[in-house]
């Protein structure tokens, strides 16, 4: 509060001093005597004041731009662009609706013919033509040209092998070895046979059909042990799904070995 009061007092004193300065010169001017002299009229010369010449503003004449007409030389003729020929579209007429004729069903009358018995010669011709059709890749049928494993399988047939058709012989020569290999791959030695040291060989035969099924499964030679014989039959019933399929039903004969090492 003290500071505010001091500031207020200082501002008042300053205002008084400022007003005193302006009043002092006016009094001085009033106290001084006038120094103006009297002027004689005879010594006064009157001069007419002429008005100041105003500068003339020259109006700029707007020149009209004359448009020059370009005249084409008379020597050249105006070439008009050729008119485009308008191709008229062909109006496609809608075809007339065709009247459907009523369907007339013709009843086929059965004809009865007697079955003519075929001779033995005709049967042989049909059999040979079927064999030639099925034998797309002929293989030599000579036994001496076969490998030892295939020969051992074919020897199981004996004279029965000669009664087979060419198609069956070709299938046996090409696939007997694979059928035996697939069977041995699925073969598992029975635990009882391993403990008792049973060993032997089975000869198994069955008919393999074109759809992959088998029939007439049986053992033509026993190993002498029931566990081994039963195991062989069970193995064939599992492994036949992977056998190659013949074109005609074919009799298969293979041997199955059981050996302990």
C-alpha positions in Angstrom: 0.0 0.0 0.0 2.9 2.4 0.8 4.3 2.0 -2.7 0.9 2.6 -4.3 0.5 5.9 -2.3 4.0 7.0 -3.2 3.4 6.3 -6.8 0.1 8.3 -6.7 1.9 11.3 -5.1 4.7 11.2 -7.7 2.2 11.2 -10.5 0.4 14.2 -9.1 3.6 16.2 -8.8 4.6 15.4 -12.3 1.3 16.6 -13.7 1.7 19.9 -11.8 5.2 20.4 -13.2 4.0 19.7 -16.7 1.2 22.2 -16.6 3.5 24.9 -15.1 5.9 24.6 -18.1 3.1 25.3 -20.6 1.7 28.4 -18.8 5.1 30.2 -18.5 5.7 30.9 -22.3 2.3 32.4 -22.8 2.9 35.0 -20.1 6.2 35.8 -21.7 4.6 36.5 -25.0 2.0 38.8 -23.4 4.6 40.8 -21.5 6.8 41.6 -24.6 6.0 44.8 -26.5 4.9 44.4 -30.1 7.6 45.0 -32.7 5.4 45.3 -35.7 6.0 48.4 -37.9 3.5 50.5 -39.8 3.5 49.8 -43.5 3.1 52.7 -46.0 0.5 52.2 -48.8 2.7 54.0 -51.3 5.4 51.4 -51.1 3.1 48.6 -51.6 3.0 47.0 -55.1 0.0 45.0 -56.1 0.7 41.9 -58.2 -2.0 39.9 -59.9 -1.8 36.3 -59.2 -2.3 34.2 -62.2 -3.7 30.8 -61.9 -1.3 28.0 -62.3 -1.3 26.5 -65.7 -3.0 23.1 -65.6 -1.2 20.5 -67.6 -3.2 19.3 -70.5 -3.9 15.7 -70.5 -3.4 14.4 -74.0 -6.0 11.9 -74.7 -4.5 8.9 -76.2 -6.4 8.0 -79.2 -7.2 4.4 -79.2 -6.2 3.0 -82.4 -8.6 0.5 -83.6 -6.9 -2.7 -84.5 -7.8 -3.2 -88.1 -8.4 -6.8 -88.8 -6.7 -7.6 -92.0 -8.6 -10.0 -94.1 -6.4 -12.7 -95.4 -7.2 -13.3 -98.9 -6.5 -16.8 -100.2 -4.7 -17.0 -103.5 -7.0 -17.6 -106.4 -4.6 -20.3 -107.8 -5.5 -22.9 -105.2 -8.9 -24.4 -105.0 -10.6 -25.4 -101.8 -10.5 -29.2 -101.4 -13.6 -30.4 -99.6 -13.2 -33.6 -97.5 -14.9 -36.7 -99.0 -18.1 -37.6 -97.5 -18.2 -40.8 -95.5 -20.4 -43.4 -96.9 -22.9 -44.5 -94.3 -23.1 -48.3 -94.3 -26.6 -49.4 -93.8 -27.1 -52.3 -91.4 -28.9 -55.3 -92.6 -32.1 -55.9 -90.8 -32.2 -59.5 -89.6 -35.6 -60.9 -89.8 -36.7 -63.2 -87.1 -37.2 -66.7 -88.2 -40.7 -67.9 -88.2 -41.7 -70.2 -85.5 -41.6 -73.8 -86.6 -44.6 -75.8 -85.7 -43.7 -78.9 -83.8 -45.2 -82.0 -85.2 -46.7 -84.5 -82.8 -44.3 -87.3 -81.9 -45.6 -90.6 -83.2 -44.4 -93.5 -81.2 -43.6 -96.6 -83.1 -43.9 -99.8 -81.1 -41.1 -102.2 -81.8 -42.4 -105.7 -82.2 -40.0 -108.4 -80.8 -38.6 -110.8 -83.4 -38.0 -114.3 -82.2 -34.9 -116.0 -83.7 -33.5 -119.4 -82.9 -30.0 -119.6 -81.5 -27.8 -121.2 -84.1 -25.2 -123.5 -82.4 -21.6 -122.4 -83.1 -19.1 -124.9 -84.5 -15.8 -125.7 -82.8 -14.0 -123.8 -85.5 -16.0 -120.6 -84.8 -15.3 -120.8 -81.1 -11.6 -121.2 -81.7 -11.6 -118.1 -84.0 -13.4 -116.0 -81.4 -11.0 -117.2 -78.7 -8.0 -116.3 -80.8 -9.4 -112.9 -81.7 -10.0 -112.2 -78.0 -6.4 -113.2 -77.2 -5.0 -111.0 -79.9 -7.1 -108.1 -78.6 -6.0 -108.6 -74.9 -2.3 -109.1 -75.8 -1.5 -105.5 -76.4 2.2 -106.1 -75.6 3.1 -109.6 -76.7 5.9 -111.3 -74.6 7.9 -114.3 -75.8 6.4 -117.4 -74.2 9.7 -119.4 -74.3 10.4 -120.6 -70.7 14.2 -120.6 -71.3 14.1 -116.8 -71.7 12.6 -116.2 -68.2 14.5 -115.6 -64.9 15.1 -118.4 -62.4 12.4 -117.2 -59.9 9.7 -117.0 -62.5 10.7 -120.5 -63.8 10.5 -121.9 -60.3 6.9 -120.5 -60.0 5.8 -121.9 -63.4 7.2 -125.3 -62.5 4.6 -125.6 -59.8 1.9 -125.8 -62.5 3.3 -128.8 -64.2 1.4 -129.9 -67.3 -1.5 -127.6 -66.3 0.5 -124.6 -67.6 0.1 -125.8 -71.2 -3.7 -125.7 -71.0 -3.7 -122.0 -70.2 -4.5 -119.3 -72.9 -1.8 -117.0 -74.3 -3.3 -114.1 -72.2 -3.0 -116.1 -69.0 0.6 -117.3 -69.8 1.7 -113.7 -70.5 0.2 -112.5 -67.2 1.9 -115.3 -65.3 5.3 -114.7 -66.9 5.1 -111.0 -66.2 3.6 -111.0 -62.7 4.2 -114.2 -60.8 7.5 -112.8 -59.5 5.8 -109.6 -58.2 3.0 -111.6 -56.6 5.5 -113.7 -54.6 7.5 -110.6 -53.6 4.3 -108.7 -52.4 3.3 -111.8 -50.4 6.7 -112.1 -48.7 6.5 -108.4 -47.8 3.3 -108.9 -45.9 4.5 -112.1 -44.3 5.0 -112.0 -40.5 6.6 -114.9 -38.6 4.3 -116.3 -35.9 5.7 -115.8 -32.3 5.0 -119.5 -31.4 6.9 -120.6 -34.5 9.9 -118.5 -33.5 9.9 -119.8 -30.0 9.7 -123.4 -31.1 12.0 -122.9 -34.1 9.5 -123.9 -36.7 10.6 -123.7 -40.4 9.1 -124.8 -43.7 7.5 -124.0 -47.0 3.9 -123.7 -48.2 2.6 -123.9 -51.7 -0.6 -121.9 -52.0 -3.0 -121.6 -54.9 -6.0 -119.4 -55.7 -7.8 -117.8 -58.7 -7.2 -114.1 -59.3 -10.0 -112.2 -61.0 -9.9 -109.0 -63.1 -11.6 -106.9 -60.4 -8.9 -107.9 -57.9 -10.8 -110.5 -55.9 -9.6 -114.0 -55.2 -11.4 -117.3 -54.9 -10.6 -121.0 -54.2 -7.8 -120.2 -51.8 -6.1 -123.3 -50.5 -2.8 -124.9 -49.6 -1.5 -127.5 -52.1 1.5 -128.3 -49.9 1.6 -128.0 -46.1 4.7 -126.9 -44.1 4.0 -129.5 -41.4 3.1 -126.9 -38.8 -0.4 -125.6 -38.3 0.7 -122.2 -37.1 2.7 -121.6 -40.4 -0.1 -122.9 -42.6 -2.7 -120.7 -41.0 -0.4 -117.7 -41.1 0.2 -118.2 -44.9 -3.6 -118.2 -45.6 -4.1 -115.1 -43.5 -1.2 -113.3 -45.3 -2.7 -114.0 -48.7 -6.1 -112.7 -47.6 -4.4 -109.4 -46.7 -1.8 -109.1 -49.5 -4.1 -109.8 -52.5 -5.3 -106.2 -52.6 -1.9 -105.1 -54.0 -1.6 -107.9 -56.6 -1.6 -106.9 -60.3 -4.9 -107.6 -61.9 -5.3 -110.0 -64.9 -7.5 -109.4 -68.0 -9.1 -112.8 -67.5 -9.5 -115.0 -64.4 -6.1 -116.7 -63.8 -4.9 -119.4 -61.5 -2.0 -118.4 -59.3 0.5 -120.8 -57.6 3.3 -119.5 -55.4 5.4 -120.8 -52.6 5.9 -119.2 -49.2 9.1 -119.8 -47.2 9.6 -119.6 -43.5 13.3 -119.5 -42.4 15.0 -118.5 -39.1 18.4 -116.9 -39.3 
